[in-house]
C-alpha cells in the first residue's frame, strides 16, 4: 500500500501507544510484551512522511498514572518531534 502513495496523497496518522512493546511504552492502557519497537515504527513513519502529504499526527493512549519514569511520555514526545521535523 505504501508503494501506491505519492506526495499528493493526503494522510492523517492515528498512532496508538498501546501498539508498542511494554519495555518501551508501558505507561498505557494495555501494554504488550510482544508489541512493536519504536525504531521500526519511526522507520515506517519516515517512509510515510517522504511518500505522502501527511497532514496530521494524533498520539493516543498515553496514561501518565501508569507511566514509570516518564518513559511512555518520552516515547510519545519522540514521535511528535519526529513528525514535526520530518514533514
Secondary structure, DSSP 4 states (H G I P E B T S, - for coil): -GGG--TT-EEEEEEEGGGBBTTT--SBSS-BTT-B-HHHHHHHHHHHHHHSEEEEEEEE-B-GGG-STTHHHHHHHHHHHHHHHH-
